[in-house]
């Protein structure tokens, strides 16, 4: 079944937290320490943080659903000079390759285009092979690489852009 995409509400927070937990462990568990993943999940996906982000009118926060269950989410916002930033796009690993990620990205692009955004930027840790593959297969071009400190280690991070 194709997922449907809609704006997130605070009622979606438990589903977003569940997806974040599963997706972060699947995407980063091979190279980030468990304590680092736990800290990120606690900080970025706390109920208070998610409420603030979802309720921020500047942010596009979406969920993908299948059978009324949240299976993915994305967040993005316009930044400056007709650019936007994709902050997150994650799908429950049980639903990878089911179209939720593409549906979320398409809706992000549509909504940001409506706000005058012409280019979208995203950063992804180079060791996140799932994320790198997703972006590269959907028209994002790697424009630079830098080092990103995560926990007590440094990792290569790729910067991608795509026209909206």
N, C-alpha and C positions, 0 to 999 in steps of 0.2 A: 504494500500500500504506500502510495506517495505521501510524504509528510506535508502537513499544512504549516504555514508560517504566519505568525501574528505578533503584534506588540506584546511584550512581556508585561505582566502585572505582578504586584507583590504576592499574589496568591501562587505564583509560579516559583517562588524562592526555593521551596523544598526540592522541586524537580531540577532546578538549575544546580543546586548544591549536589544532588545525587549524580547528575551528569558530569559536573566538574570533577568530583572525586574519581569517578571511573575513568574519565578521559585523561586527566592529568596523570594518573598512575599508569595508564596504558601508553601515553605519549612520552612521558619523562622518567618512568620508573627504572629504565635501564641505565640511566646515567645521573640522575639527581638523587641525592640521599633522601631517605624516607622523611627525616626530620625537616628537610627543606620543603618537600612537597606538602607536609602537614602545615608548616608555617604559612606557605602561600595560600593554601585552602582556607586556613583560619583567618588570615588577614583579608584576602581579596573576596572571599565568598561568605563572609559573616552575614548574618541576616541584616544587621544595620548597614553594612557597606552596600549590599545588594539593593536594599530599599532606597538608599540615597541615589544610587546609579540609575535604577529603573525609573525613579520619579523625576530625574533631571531631564527637563524638556529638551536640552541640547543633545542628549545622547539618544541614539537609535539602539534600543535593546529589544531583541526579538527572541522568540522561542519557536522551535520546530516541534510539532506534535504528530504522533501516530496513535490512533485509537485513544485520543484524549490524554495521552501520556507524553510529557516533555522528553524528547529524545535528543535535543540539541539547543544551543543558544548562540547568539552573537551580539556583540556590542561594538558600536562605532560612533564617531562624531565628526562634524566638520572641524577643521583646525584653522588654517589661514591660507590665503592666496588660492582659493578654490580647491584646496586639498582636504582630504579626510583621513582619519586614522582608524584602522580596524584594530580594536583592542583585543577582541577575543572572538573566536569561532570554534566551538567544540561540540562534538557529537558523541553520544554514548557509544563505546566500542562495539556493542551488540548491534548497532545500527550503522556502522561504517559501511560505505558503498551502497547505502540505501537511498541516496539522494538528498538527505537532510542538509548536509554541508553545502551542497550546491544551491539548494533552495534558499538557505539562509543568506549565502553570499549574494545571490541574485536580488533578494529583497533589500539587503543592505545597499547594494549599488543603486537600485531604483530610488530608495528613500533619500540617499545622499545626493543623487542627481537632482531630485526635486528641491534640494536645498542649495543648489548651485555648485556642488562639488564636481570637479572634472577629473581628479586623480586621487587614488586611494593608496595609502601607505600601510604596510604591516611589517613588523619585525618578528622573526622566529628563530629560536635557537637552532643552530645548524645540526645538532644531534637529534632533533625532533624530525625524524625521517618522514613520519606521517604528515606533519604540517608542511614540510618542504615540498613533498610530492603533491600535496593538495594545491598549494599556491602555484607551483610551476605548471601544473596541468590545467590551470584556470586562467592563464594569461598574465600572471604576475611576472615581472622581470626583476631579477636580482640586480640591484644597482650598487650595493656596497656590502662590506662585511666589517664587523668590529668585534671587540671583545666585550662580553657582558658578565659582570660579577653576579653570581647566584649562590647564595650561601657563602661558603668559604672557598669556592673555586671560580675559575673564569672559563667561559665557554664562548665559542664563536657564535655570533648572532648575525643573521642575514637580514638585510633591508630590501624589501620588495616594493615595487610600484605597479599599478595597473590603471589604465584609463577607465573612467566610470562609464 
